[in-house]
Amino acid sequence: MQDLSTLRTRWTEIEVEETRLLREMSIQESLRIYALLYAAFAPRFQAEEQAHMVEREAELIERQRRLVKLAHWLKDHPQ
């Protein structure tokens, strides 16, 4: 198992190489890669967004229910 300093050094080397490769890439190549990544991941992101939207909506409904309950309680206990 590698020690932490070796991993940090290697990670720095990887970042330097990544930066070099990205700088050598043309705008057209960058856009092509972006389009390929978008096509690959967009359906998954949309599905996950839908799932989270359902969860958020349920949470908002529950909060609204609690606020109504609190409003009724405050009305009955004006002190």
PyMOL commands that set and color helices and strands:
alter all, ss='L'
color gray80, all
select helices_A, chain A and resi 4-24+27-76
alter helices_A, ss='H'
color red, helices_A
deselect
rebuild
show_as cartoon
